[in-house]
Amino acid sequence: MADTRRSHQNRDKYFDGWIDIGALFSKAIPDDIHKSEVHEGDGKSVGTVHSFCFVLGGNTVASTKAKVKTIDKENKTLTFSACGGHLEELYSKYTLNVEVFKKDGKNLVKGTIEYEKLNEEIPEPINYLELTIRFAKGLEAHLLQA
């Protein structure tokens, strides 16, 4: 499951915003985020574990932990994987891959969710893709104001 959006932001600055997700998540989408914090690591490197409490689907409050698995500054890609909380109650595997790239002279960001449901009754993670899209848009707006 994936979504690609155009970004009007400088690619380096925008990618750095994704790396600094723990500090910028609540600033980018304050209406959706109750709390975000760093549990392990420095907040900006591989191995960092972030904790998030957020509104999902407009009315459900959920929390999860995500670990930074990869950061490739040259290719502007990073990967987060669920390591606790709401996501692990639904999916045996949940990974968000983010890529910031240039195509046809336009800066783009692509978020791809890879997941495996614990059982067939579990819904597709559409609400999480929508949250990722809101963050992508909110991050751009926040960085343009900064």
N, CA, C and O atoms as a GROMACS GRO file, in nm:
protein
  584
    1MET      N    1   0.086  -0.115   0.000
    1MET     CA    2   0.000   0.000   0.000
    1MET      C    3   0.091   0.122   0.000
    1MET      O    4   0.181   0.133   0.084
    2ALA      N    5   0.068   0.215  -0.095
    2ALA     CA    6   0.160   0.328  -0.110
    2ALA      C    7   0.085   0.454  -0.153
    2ALA      O    8  -0.027   0.448  -0.204
    3ASP      N    9   0.149   0.567  -0.130
    3ASP     CA   10   0.098   0.696  -0.176
    3ASP      C   11   0.218   0.784  -0.210
    3ASP      O   12   0.319   0.784  -0.140
    4THR      N   13   0.206   0.859  -0.319
    4THR     CA   14   0.311   0.952  -0.360
    4THR      C   15   0.252   1.092  -0.367
    4THR      O   16   0.144   1.111  -0.424
    5ARG      N   17   0.321   1.189  -0.310
    5ARG     CA   18   0.277   1.328  -0.305
    5ARG      C   19   0.388   1.419  -0.354
    5ARG      O   20   0.506   1.388  -0.340
    6ARG      N   21   0.348   1.532  -0.410
    6ARG     CA   22   0.445   1.635  -0.449
    6ARG      C   23   0.482   1.717  -0.326
    6ARG      O   24   0.398   1.745  -0.241
    7SER      N   25   0.608   1.755  -0.319
    7SER     CA   26   0.656   1.843  -0.213
    7SER      C   27   0.715   1.968  -0.275
    7SER      O   28   0.793   1.960  -0.371
    8HIS      N   29   0.679   2.082  -0.222
    8HIS     CA   30   0.734   2.209  -0.270
    8HIS      C   31   0.856   2.250  -0.187
    8HIS      O   32   0.912   2.358  -0.206
    9GLN      N   33   0.894   2.164  -0.096
    9GLN     CA   34   1.004   2.191  -0.004
    9GLN      C   35   1.136   2.142  -0.065
    9GLN      O   36   1.137   2.052  -0.149
   10ASN      N   37   1.247   2.202  -0.023
   10ASN     CA   38   1.380   2.155  -0.058
   10ASN      C   39   1.393   2.008  -0.015
   10ASN      O   40   1.358   1.973   0.098
   11ARG      N   41   1.443   1.922  -0.104
   11ARG     CA   42   1.451   1.779  -0.076
   11ARG      C   43   1.531   1.747   0.049
   11ARG      O   44   1.487   1.666   0.131
   12ASP      N   45   1.648   1.810   0.065
   12ASP     CA   46   1.731   1.782   0.182
   12ASP      C   47   1.660   1.820   0.311
   12ASP      O   48   1.657   1.743   0.406
   13LYS      N   49   1.603   1.938   0.313
   13LYS     CA   50   1.533   1.987   0.433
   13LYS      C   51   1.411   1.900   0.464
   13LYS      O   52   1.386   1.867   0.580
   14TYR      N   53   1.338   1.862   0.361
   14TYR     CA   54   1.219   1.779   0.379
   14TYR      C   55   1.257   1.641   0.432
   14TYR      O   56   1.192   1.589   0.523
   15PHE      N   57   1.361   1.581   0.374
   15PHE     CA   58   1.406   1.450   0.420
   15PHE      C   59   1.454   1.458   0.565
   15PHE      O   60   1.424   1.370   0.645
   16ASP      N   61   1.528   1.563   0.599
   16ASP     CA   62   1.572   1.582   0.737
   16ASP      C   63   1.453   1.592   0.832
   16ASP      O   64   1.462   1.547   0.946
   17GLY      N   65   1.343   1.650   0.786
   17GLY     CA   66   1.222   1.656   0.866
   17GLY      C   67   1.166   1.517   0.896
   17GLY      O   68   1.118   1.493   1.006
   18TRP      N   69   1.173   1.427   0.800
   18TRP     CA   70   1.130   1.289   0.823
   18TRP      C   71   1.222   1.221   0.923
   18TRP      O   72   1.176   1.144   1.008
   19ILE      N   73   1.352   1.247   0.913
   19ILE     CA   74   1.446   1.188   1.009
   19ILE      C   75   1.414   1.237   1.150
   19ILE      O   76   1.424   1.160   1.246
   20ASP      N   77   1.375   1.362   1.163
   20ASP     CA   78   1.346   1.423   1.294
   20ASP      C   79   1.198   1.409   1.330
   20ASP      O   80   1.141   1.498   1.395
   21ILE      N   81   1.136   1.300   1.289
   21ILE     CA   82   0.992   1.280   1.307
   21ILE      C   83   0.948   1.288   1.453
   21ILE      O   84   0.839   1.337   1.482
   22GLY      N   85   1.031   1.242   1.545
   22GLY     CA   86   0.994   1.246   1.687
   22GLY      C   87   0.968   1.387   1.736
   22GLY      O   88   0.876   1.410   1.814
   23ALA      N   89   1.050   1.481   1.691
   23ALA     CA   90   1.034   1.621   1.734
   23ALA      C   91   0.930   1.695   1.652
   23ALA      O   92   0.867   1.788   1.702
   24LEU      N   93   0.911   1.656   1.527
   24LEU     CA   94   0.825   1.733   1.437
   24LEU      C   95   0.685   1.676   1.417
   24LEU      O   96   0.598   1.745   1.364
   25PHE      N   97   0.661   1.553   1.459
   25PHE     CA   98   0.531   1.490   1.437
   25PHE      C   99   0.418   1.574   1.496
   25PHE      O  100   0.320   1.603   1.427
   26SER      N  101   0.430   1.613   1.621
   26SER     CA  102   0.323   1.690   1.686
   26SER      C  103   0.314   1.833   1.633
   26SER      O  104   0.208   1.894   1.642
   27LYS      N  105   0.423   1.886   1.580
   27LYS     CA  106   0.420   2.021   1.523
   27LYS      C  107   0.358   2.020   1.383
   27LYS      O  108   0.294   2.116   1.342
   28ALA      N  109   0.378   1.910   1.311
   28ALA     CA  110   0.327   1.900   1.174
   28ALA      C  111   0.176   1.875   1.171
   28ALA      O  112   0.106   1.929   1.086
   29ILE      N  113   0.126   1.794   1.263
   29ILE     CA  114  -0.017   1.766   1.268
   29ILE      C  115  -0.066   1.768   1.414
   29ILE      O  116  -0.100   1.664   1.470
   30PRO      N  117  -0.068   1.887   1.474
   30PRO     CA  118  -0.101   1.899   1.616
   30PRO      C  119  -0.241   1.850   1.653
   30PRO      O  120  -0.261   1.807   1.766
   31ASP      N  121  -0.336   1.856   1.562
   31ASP     CA  122  -0.472   1.810   1.594
   31ASP      C  123  -0.481   1.659   1.603
   31ASP      O  124  -0.573   1.606   1.665
   32ASP      N  125  -0.388   1.588   1.542
   32ASP     CA  126  -0.392   1.442   1.540
   32ASP      C  127  -0.299   1.377   1.643
   32ASP      O  128  -0.314   1.259   1.674
   33ILE      N  129  -0.204   1.451   1.695
   33ILE     CA  130  -0.102   1.393   1.781
   33ILE      C  131  -0.121   1.440   1.925
   33ILE      O  132  -0.123   1.560   1.953
   34HIS      N  133  -0.133   1.345   2.015
   34HIS     CA  134  -0.140   1.378   2.157
   34HIS      C  135   0.000   1.387   2.218
   34HIS      O  136   0.026   1.470   2.304
   35LYS      N  137   0.089   1.299   2.170
   35LYS     CA  138   0.224   1.298   2.226
   35LYS      C  139   0.317   1.223   2.132
   35LYS      O  140   0.278   1.124   2.070
   36SER      N  141   0.439   1.271   2.120
   36SER     CA  142   0.545   1.197   2.051
   36SER      C  143   0.673   1.219   2.128
   36SER      O  144   0.704   1.331   2.170
   37GLU      N  145   0.749   1.112   2.148
   37GLU     CA  146   0.874   1.124   2.222
   37GLU      C  147   0.972   1.016   2.179
   37GLU      O  148   0.934   0.916   2.118
   38VAL      N  149   1.096   1.039   2.211
   38VAL     CA  150   1.202   0.943   2.182
   38VAL      C  151   1.220   0.854   2.304
   38VAL      O  152   1.241   0.903   2.415
   39HIS      N  153   1.211   0.722   2.284
   39HIS     CA  154   1.230   0.626   2.393
   39HIS      C  155   1.373   0.576   2.402
   39HIS      O  156   1.426   0.556   2.511
   40GLU      N  157   1.435   0.557   2.286
   40GLU     CA  158   1.573   0.509   2.282
   40GLU      C  159   1.646   0.582   2.171
   40GLU      O  160   1.587   0.618   2.069
   41GLY      N  161   1.774   0.604   2.191
   41GLY     CA  162   1.856   0.666   2.088
   41GLY      C  163   1.852   0.818   2.093
   41GLY      O  164   1.800   0.877   2.187
   42ASP      N  165   1.909   0.879   1.989
   42ASP     CA  166   1.921   1.025   1.986
   42ASP      C  167   1.807   1.093   1.910
   42ASP      O  168   1.804   1.216   1.901
   43GLY      N  169   1.715   1.014   1.857
   43GLY     CA  170   1.601   1.071   1.786
   43GLY      C  171   1.623   1.092   1.638
   43GLY      O  172   1.529   1.125   1.566
   44LYS      N  173   1.747   1.074   1.592
   44LYS     CA  174   1.776   1.105   1.452
   44LYS      C  175   1.866   1.002   1.384
   44LYS      O  176   1.926   1.031   1.280
   45SER      N  177   1.875   0.882   1.441
   45SER     CA  178   1.965   0.783   1.382
   45SER      C  179   1.903   0.644   1.387
   45SER      O  180   1.804   0.620   1.457
   46VAL      N  181   1.964   0.552   1.312
   46VAL     CA  182   1.919   0.414   1.310
   46VAL      C  183   1.922   0.359   1.452
   46VAL      O  184   2.017   0.382   1.527
   47GLY      N  185   1.818   0.286   1.489
   47GLY     CA  186   1.807   0.230   1.622
   47GLY      C  187   1.720   0.312   1.715
   47GLY      O  188   1.677   0.263   1.820
   48THR      N  189   1.692   0.437   1.678
   48THR     CA  190   1.605   0.521   1.759
   48THR      C  191   1.466   0.459   1.766
   48THR      O  192   1.414   0.409   1.666
   49VAL      N  193   1.407   0.462   1.886
   49VAL     CA  194   1.269   0.416   1.904
   49VAL      C  195   1.185   0.536   1.944
   49VAL      O  196   1.211   0.602   2.044
   50HIS      N  197   1.082   0.563   1.863
   50HIS     CA  198   0.988   0.672   1.888
   50HIS      C  199   0.859   0.614   1.945
   50HIS      O  200   0.820   0.501   1.912
   51SER      N  201   0.793   0.691   2.030
   51SER     CA  202   0.662   0.656   2.083
   51SER      C  203   0.564   0.764   2.041
   51SER      O  204   0.592   0.883   2.055
   52PHE      N  205   0.448   0.722   1.990
   52PHE     CA  206   0.348   0.817   1.942
   52PHE      C  207   0.211   0.783   2.000
   52PHE      O  208   0.174   0.666   2.009
   53CYS      N  209   0.137   0.885   2.039
   53CYS     CA  210  -0.003   0.871   2.079
   53CYS      C  211  -0.081   0.965   1.988
   53CYS      O  212  -0.050   1.084   1.983
   54PHE      N  213  -0.180   0.914   1.916
   54PHE     CA  214  -0.242   0.992   1.808
   54PHE      C  215  -0.388   0.953   1.789
   54PHE      O  216  -0.435   0.853   1.842
   55VAL      N  217  -0.458   1.036   1.712
   55VAL     CA  218  -0.596   1.008   1.674
   55VAL      C  219  -0.592   0.937   1.539
   55VAL      O  220  -0.527   0.982   1.445
   56LEU      N  221  -0.663   0.827   1.532
   56LEU     CA  222  -0.665   0.746   1.412
   56LEU      C  223  -0.808   0.736   1.361
   56LEU      O  224  -0.899   0.702   1.436
   57GLY      N  225  -0.827   0.766   1.234
   57GLY     CA  226  -0.960   0.755   1.175
   57GLY      C  227  -1.059   0.856   1.228
   57GLY      O  228  -1.180   0.835   1.219
   58GLY      N  229  -1.010   0.966   1.283
   58GLY     CA  230  -1.096   1.073   1.328
   58GLY      C  231  -1.148   1.062   1.469
   58GLY      O  232  -1.189   1.163   1.527
   59ASN      N  233  -1.149   0.941   1.529
   59ASN     CA  234  -1.207   0.930   1.662
   59ASN      C  235  -1.142   0.828   1.755
   59ASN      O  236  -1.179   0.821   1.872
   60THR      N  237  -1.049   0.750   1.708
   60THR     CA  238  -0.984   0.648   1.790
   60THR      C  239  -0.846   0.696   1.833
   60THR      O  240  -0.764   0.733   1.749
   61VAL      N  241  -0.822   0.694   1.964
   61VAL     CA  242  -0.689   0.728   2.015
   61VAL      C  243  -0.608   0.599   2.022
   61VAL      O  244  -0.652   0.500   2.081
   62ALA      N  245  -0.491   0.601   1.962
   62ALA     CA  246  -0.404   0.483   1.959
   62ALA      C  247  -0.262   0.525   1.992
   62ALA      O  248  -0.226   0.642   1.982
   63SER      N  249  -0.182   0.428   2.031
   63SER     CA  250  -0.040   0.456   2.054
   63SER      C  251   0.042   0.343   1.996
   63SER      O  252  -0.003   0.228   1.988
   64THR      N  253   0.162   0.377   1.956
   64THR     CA  254   0.251   0.277   1.900
   64THR      C  255   0.396   0.321   1.918
   64THR      O  256   0.424   0.438   1.944
   65LYS      N  257   0.484   0.226   1.902
   65LYS     CA  258   0.627   0.255   1.900
   65LYS      C  259   0.680   0.216   1.763
   65LYS      O  260   0.637   0.117   1.704
   66ALA      N  261   0.774   0.295   1.714
   66ALA     CA  262   0.835   0.268   1.584
   66ALA      C  263   0.986   0.282   1.596
   66ALA      O  264   1.037   0.378   1.655
   67LYS      N  265   1.057   0.187   1.539
   67LYS     CA  266   1.203   0.187   1.541
   67LYS      C  267   1.255   0.228   1.404
   67LYS      O  268   1.207   0.180   1.302
   68VAL      N  269   1.355   0.316   1.404
   68VAL     CA  270   1.420   0.355   1.279
   68VAL      C  271   1.513   0.241   1.240
   68VAL      O  272   1.610   0.211   1.310
   69LYS      N  273   1.483   0.177   1.126
   69LYS     CA  274   1.562   0.062   1.080
   69LYS      C  275   1.673   0.103   0.984
   69LYS      O  276   1.784   0.050   0.991
   70THR      N  277   1.642   0.197   0.894
   70THR     CA  278   1.743   0.241   0.797
   70THR      C  279   1.728   0.390   0.771
   70THR      O  280   1.618   0.445   0.775
   71ILE      N  281   1.840   0.454   0.744
   71ILE     CA  282   1.844   0.592   0.695
   71ILE      C  283   1.952   0.597   0.588
   71ILE      O  284   2.068   0.565   0.613
   72ASP      N  285   1.912   0.636   0.468
   72ASP     CA  286   2.007   0.651   0.357
   72ASP      C  287   1.997   0.796   0.310
   72ASP      O  288   1.910   0.831   0.230
   73LYS      N  289   2.087   0.880   0.361
   73LYS     CA  290   2.081   1.023   0.329
   73LYS      C  291   2.111   1.050   0.182
   73LYS      O  292   2.057   1.144   0.124
   74GLU      N  293   2.197   0.970   0.122
   74GLU     CA  294   2.232   0.992  -0.019
   74GLU      C  295   2.112   0.970  -0.110
   74GLU      O  296   2.084   1.049  -0.199
   75ASN      N  297   2.040   0.859  -0.085
   75ASN     CA  298   1.924   0.826  -0.168
   75ASN      C  299   1.792   0.878  -0.110
   75ASN      O  300   1.686   0.859  -0.169
   76LYS      N  301   1.800   0.943   0.006
   76LYS     CA  302   1.683   1.004   0.072
   76LYS      C  303   1.574   0.899   0.098
   76LYS      O  304   1.458   0.919   0.062
   77THR      N  305   1.612   0.788   0.162
   77THR     CA  306   1.516   0.686   0.202
   77THR      C  307   1.534   0.653   0.349
   77THR      O  308   1.645   0.660   0.403
   78LEU      N  309   1.425   0.618   0.414
   78LEU     CA  310   1.432   0.570   0.550
   78LEU      C  311   1.320   0.472   0.575
   78LEU      O  312   1.219   0.472   0.506
   79THR      N  313   1.341   0.387   0.676
   79THR     CA  314   1.246   0.282   0.708
   79THR      C  315   1.220   0.280   0.857
   79THR      O  316   1.313   0.287   0.938
   80PHE      N  317   1.092   0.271   0.893
   80PHE     CA  318   1.049   0.254   1.031
   80PHE      C  319   0.977   0.120   1.041
   80PHE      O  320   0.909   0.078   0.947
   81SER      N  321   0.990   0.053   1.155
   81SER     CA  322   0.911  -0.069   1.177
   81SER      C  323   0.846  -0.062   1.313
   81SER      O  324   0.902  -0.008   1.408
   82ALA      N  325   0.725  -0.117   1.322
   82ALA     CA  326   0.652  -0.118   1.448
   82ALA      C  327   0.726  -0.207   1.547
   82ALA      O  328   0.774  -0.315   1.512
   83CYS      N  329   0.733  -0.161   1.671
   83CYS     CA  330   0.798  -0.242   1.775
   83CYS      C  331   0.722  -0.234   1.906
   83CYS      O  332   0.780  -0.250   2.014
   84GLY      N  333   0.592  -0.210   1.898
   84GLY     CA  334   0.509  -0.207   2.018
   84GLY      C  335   0.382  -0.128   1.996
   84GLY      O  336   0.371  -0.051   1.900
   85GLY      N  337   0.286  -0.149   2.084
   85GLY     CA  338   0.163  -0.071   2.079
   85GLY      C  339   0.058  -0.125   1.984
   85GLY      O  340   0.056  -0.244   1.951
   86HIS      N  341  -0.029  -0.036   1.940
   86HIS     CA  342  -0.147  -0.069   1.860
   86HIS      C  343  -0.114  -0.148   1.734
   86HIS      O  344  -0.185  -0.243   1.701
   87LEU      N  345  -0.009  -0.112   1.665
   87LEU     CA  346   0.025  -0.181   1.540
   87LEU      C  347   0.056  -0.329   1.562
   87LEU      O  348   0.018  -0.413   1.480
   88GLU      N  349   0.125  -0.361   1.670
   88GLU     CA  350   0.159  -0.501   1.696
   88GLU      C  351   0.038  -0.582   1.738
   88GLU      O  352   0.042  -0.706   1.734
   89GLU      N  353  -0.071  -0.515   1.779
   89GLU     CA  354  -0.195  -0.586   1.811
   89GLU      C  355  -0.269  -0.628   1.684
   89GLU      O  356  -0.356  -0.714   1.688
   90LEU      N  357  -0.233  -0.567   1.571
   90LEU     CA  358  -0.304  -0.592   1.445
   90LEU      C  359  -0.220  -0.663   1.340
   90LEU      O  360  -0.272  -0.743   1.261
   91TYR      N  361  -0.090  -0.634   1.338
   91TYR     CA  362  -0.005  -0.681   1.229
   91TYR      C  363   0.119  -0.751   1.283
   91TYR      O  364   0.184  -0.703   1.376
   92SER      N  365   0.152  -0.866   1.224
   92SER     CA  366   0.274  -0.936   1.264
   92SER      C  367   0.397  -0.866   1.206
   92SER      O  368   0.507  -0.879   1.259
   93LYS      N  369   0.375  -0.792   1.097
   93LYS     CA  370   0.481  -0.711   1.036
   93LYS      C  371   0.418  -0.580   0.993
   93LYS      O  372   0.312  -0.578   0.931
   94TYR      N  373   0.485  -0.470   1.026
   94TYR     CA  374   0.439  -0.338   0.981
   94TYR      C  375   0.563  -0.251   0.961
   94TYR      O  376   0.635  -0.221   1.056
   95THR      N  377   0.586  -0.212   0.837
   95THR     CA  378   0.702  -0.130   0.803
   95THR      C  379   0.657  -0.014   0.716
   95THR      O  380   0.578  -0.032   0.623
   96LEU      N  381   0.707   0.105   0.747
   96LEU     CA  382   0.683   0.224   0.665
   96LEU      C  383   0.815   0.262   0.598
   96LEU      O  384   0.913   0.292   0.666
   97ASN      N  385   0.815   0.260   0.466
   97ASN     CA  386   0.930   0.304   0.388
   97ASN      C  387   0.899   0.442   0.331
   97ASN      O  388   0.793   0.463   0.273
   98VAL      N  389   0.991   0.536   0.349
   98VAL     CA  390   0.973   0.673   0.299
   98VAL      C  391   1.086   0.702   0.202
   98VAL      O  392   1.203   0.675   0.229
   99GLU      N  393   1.050   0.759   0.087
   99GLU     CA  394   1.148   0.797  -0.014
   99GLU      C  395   1.116   0.939  -0.061
   99GLU      O  396   1.003   0.968  -0.101
  100VAL      N  397   1.215   1.027  -0.056
  100VAL     CA  398   1.201   1.163  -0.108
  100VAL      C  399   1.288   1.169  -0.233
  100VAL      O  400   1.409   1.146  -0.226
  101PHE      N  401   1.226   1.199  -0.347
  101PHE     CA  402   1.299   1.192  -0.473
  101PHE      C  403   1.252   1.299  -0.570
  101PHE      O  404   1.152   1.367  -0.548
  102LYS      N  405   1.327   1.312  -0.678
  102LYS     CA  406   1.296   1.410  -0.782
  102LYS      C  407   1.259   1.334  -0.909
  102LYS      O  408   1.327   1.238  -0.947
  103LYS      N  409   1.150   1.376  -0.973
  103LYS     CA  410   1.107   1.316  -1.099
  103LYS      C  411   1.045   1.424  -1.185
  103LYS      O  412   0.958   1.498  -1.141
  104ASP      N  413   1.092   1.433  -1.308
  104ASP     CA  414   1.041   1.534  -1.402
  104ASP      C  415   1.049   1.675  -1.344
  104ASP      O  416   0.960   1.757  -1.365
  105GLY      N  417   1.158   1.701  -1.270
  105GLY     CA  418   1.179   1.834  -1.213
  105GLY      C  419   1.096   1.864  -1.089
  105GLY      O  420   1.099   1.977  -1.040
  106LYS      N  421   1.022   1.766  -1.039
  106LYS     CA  422   0.937   1.787  -0.921
  106LYS      C  423   0.989   1.704  -0.805
  106LYS      O  424   1.033   1.590  -0.823
  107ASN      N  425   0.983   1.761  -0.684
  107ASN     CA  426   1.017   1.688  -0.564
  107ASN      C  427   0.895   1.609  -0.519
  107ASN      O  428   0.785   1.662  -0.510
  108LEU      N  429   0.916   1.481  -0.491
  108LEU     CA  430   0.808   1.392  -0.451
  108LEU      C  431   0.846   1.317  -0.324
  108LEU      O  432   0.964   1.297  -0.296
  109VAL      N  433   0.745   1.275  -0.249
  109VAL     CA  434   0.765   1.187  -0.135
  109VAL      C  435   0.672   1.068  -0.153
  109VAL      O  436   0.554   1.084  -0.186
  110LYS      N  437   0.727   0.950  -0.131
  110LYS     CA  438   0.648   0.828  -0.142
  110LYS      C  439   0.655   0.753  -0.011
  110LYS      O  440   0.763   0.724   0.040
  111GLY      N  441   0.540   0.720   0.043
  111GLY     CA  442   0.531   0.638   0.162
  111GLY      C  443   0.472   0.503   0.125
  111GLY      O  444   0.365   0.496   0.064
  112THR      N  445   0.542   0.396   0.160
  112THR     CA  446   0.495   0.261   0.130
  112THR      C  447   0.484   0.183   0.260
  112THR      O  448   0.580   0.175   0.337
  113ILE      N  449   0.367   0.126   0.284
  113ILE     CA  450   0.346   0.044   0.402
  113ILE      C  451   0.348  -0.103   0.361
  113ILE      O  452   0.272  -0.145   0.273
  114GLU      N  453   0.435  -0.179   0.426
  114GLU     CA  454   0.439  -0.324   0.409
  114GLU      C  455   0.386  -0.384   0.538
  114GLU      O  456   0.430  -0.346   0.647
  115TYR      N  457   0.293  -0.478   0.528
  115TYR     CA  458   0.231  -0.531   0.649
  115TYR      C  459   0.183  -0.674   0.627
  115TYR      O  460   0.162  -0.719   0.514
  116GLU      N  461   0.167  -0.743   0.739
  116GLU     CA  462   0.106  -0.875   0.740
  116GLU      C  463   0.006  -0.876   0.854
  116GLU      O  464   0.043  -0.854   0.970
  117LYS      N  465  -0.120  -0.899   0.822
  117LYS     CA  466  -0.227  -0.900   0.923
  117LYS      C  467  -0.214  -1.024   1.011
  117LYS      O  468  -0.174  -1.131   0.965
  118LEU      N  469  -0.250  -1.008   1.140
  118LEU     CA  470  -0.249  -1.123   1.230
  118LEU      C  471  -0.359  -1.222   1.194
  118LEU      O  472  -0.344  -1.343   1.216
  119ASN      N  473  -0.471  -1.172   1.140
  119ASN     CA  474  -0.577  -1.260   1.090
  119ASN      C  475  -0.658  -1.185   0.985
  119ASN      O  476  -0.640  -1.065   0.967
  120GLU      N  477  -0.746  -1.254   0.918
  120GLU     CA  478  -0.820  -1.196   0.806
  120GLU      C  479  -0.921  -1.090   0.848
  120GLU      O  480  -0.961  -1.008   0.765
  121GLU      N  481  -0.964  -1.088   0.974
  121GLU     CA  482  -1.059  -0.988   1.020
  121GLU      C  483  -0.995  -0.851   1.041
  121GLU      O  484  -1.066  -0.750   1.050
  122ILE      N  485  -0.865  -0.846   1.047
  122ILE     CA  486  -0.792  -0.720   1.068
  122ILE      C  487  -0.806  -0.635   0.942
  122ILE      O  488  -0.790  -0.686   0.831
  123PRO      N  489  -0.837  -0.506   0.958
  123PRO     CA  490  -0.852  -0.420   0.840
  123PRO      C  491  -0.717  -0.386   0.775
  123PRO      O  492  -0.612  -0.395   0.838
  124GLU      N  493  -0.724  -0.348   0.649
  124GLU     CA  494  -0.606  -0.294   0.582
  124GLU      C  495  -0.566  -0.166   0.659
  124GLU      O  496  -0.654  -0.100   0.714
  125PRO      N  497  -0.438  -0.131   0.663
  125PRO     CA  498  -0.395  -0.014   0.742
  125PRO      C  499  -0.419   0.120   0.670
  125PRO      O  500  -0.330   0.205   0.666
  126ILE      N  501  -0.537   0.138   0.614
  126ILE     CA  502  -0.570   0.260   0.542
  126ILE      C  503  -0.562   0.382   0.634
  126ILE      O  504  -0.513   0.487   0.592
  127ASN      N  505  -0.610   0.369   0.758
  127ASN     CA  506  -0.603   0.481   0.852
  127ASN      C  507  -0.459   0.524   0.877
  127ASN      O  508  -0.431   0.642   0.895
  128TYR      N  509  -0.368   0.428   0.877
  128TYR     CA  510  -0.227   0.460   0.898
  128TYR      C  511  -0.166   0.526   0.775
  128TYR      O  512  -0.081   0.614   0.787
  129LEU      N  513  -0.209   0.485   0.657
  129LEU     CA  514  -0.163   0.552   0.536
  129LEU      C  515  -0.214   0.696   0.534
  129LEU      O  516  -0.142   0.788   0.497
  130GLU      N  517  -0.340   0.716   0.575
  130GLU     CA  518  -0.396   0.851   0.582
  130GLU      C  519  -0.321   0.937   0.683
  130GLU      O  520  -0.298   1.055   0.658
  131LEU      N  521  -0.282   0.879   0.797
  131LEU     CA  522  -0.203   0.952   0.897
  131LEU      C  523  -0.067   0.989   0.839
  131LEU      O  524  -0.018   1.100   0.862
  132THR      N  525  -0.005   0.899   0.764
  132THR     CA  526   0.123   0.927   0.699
  132THR      C  527   0.109   1.041   0.599
  132THR      O  528   0.196   1.128   0.591
  133ILE      N  529   0.001   1.042   0.523
  133ILE     CA  530  -0.024   1.149   0.426
  133ILE      C  531  -0.044   1.282   0.498
  133ILE      O  532   0.010   1.384   0.455
  134ARG      N  533  -0.120   1.281   0.608
  134ARG     CA  534  -0.140   1.406   0.684
  134ARG      C  535  -0.007   1.457   0.738
  134ARG      O  536   0.018   1.578   0.738
  135PHE      N  537   0.078   1.365   0.786
  135PHE     CA  538   0.210   1.409   0.834
  135PHE      C  539   0.292   1.467   0.720
  135PHE      O  540   0.356   1.571   0.737
  136ALA      N  541   0.293   1.402   0.604
  136ALA     CA  542   0.370   1.451   0.489
  136ALA      C  543   0.328   1.593   0.453
  136ALA      O  544   0.413   1.680   0.430
  137LYS      N  545   0.198   1.617   0.448
  137LYS     CA  546   0.147   1.751   0.415
  137LYS      C  547   0.178   1.850   0.528
  137LYS      O  548   0.221   1.962   0.502
  138GLY      N  549   0.156   1.808   0.652
  138GLY     CA  550   0.181   1.896   0.766
  138GLY      C  551   0.327   1.930   0.783
  138GLY      O  552   0.361   2.042   0.820
  139LEU      N  553   0.415   1.832   0.758
  139LEU     CA  554   0.559   1.857   0.766
  139LEU      C  555   0.600   1.962   0.666
  139LEU      O  556   0.676   2.054   0.698
  140GLU      N  557   0.550   1.950   0.544
  140GLU     CA  558   0.584   2.050   0.442
  140GLU      C  559   0.538   2.189   0.485
  140GLU      O  560   0.614   2.284   0.476
  141ALA      N  561   0.414   2.200   0.533
  141ALA     CA  562   0.362   2.330   0.576
  141ALA      C  563   0.443   2.385   0.692
  141ALA      O  564   0.474   2.504   0.696
  142HIS      N  565   0.478   2.298   0.787
  142HIS     CA  566   0.557   2.342   0.903
  142HIS      C  567   0.695   2.392   0.860
  142HIS      O  568   0.741   2.496   0.907
  143LEU      N  569   0.760   2.320   0.771
  143LEU     CA  570   0.894   2.359   0.726
  143LEU      C  571   0.890   2.486   0.642
  143LEU      O  572   0.984   2.566   0.647
  144LEU      N  573   0.785   2.506   0.564
  144LEU     CA  574   0.773   2.629   0.485
  144LEU      C  575   0.755   2.751   0.574
  144LEU      O  576   0.797   2.861   0.538
  145GLN      N  577   0.693   2.733   0.692
  145GLN     CA  578   0.674   2.843   0.786
  145GLN      C  579   0.800   2.872   0.867
  145GLN      O  580   0.821   2.985   0.912
  146ALA      N  581   0.883   2.770   0.885
  146ALA     CA  582   1.003   2.785   0.971
  146ALA      C  583   1.108   2.874   0.906
  146ALA      O  584   1.214   2.897   0.964
   0.00000   0.00000   0.00000
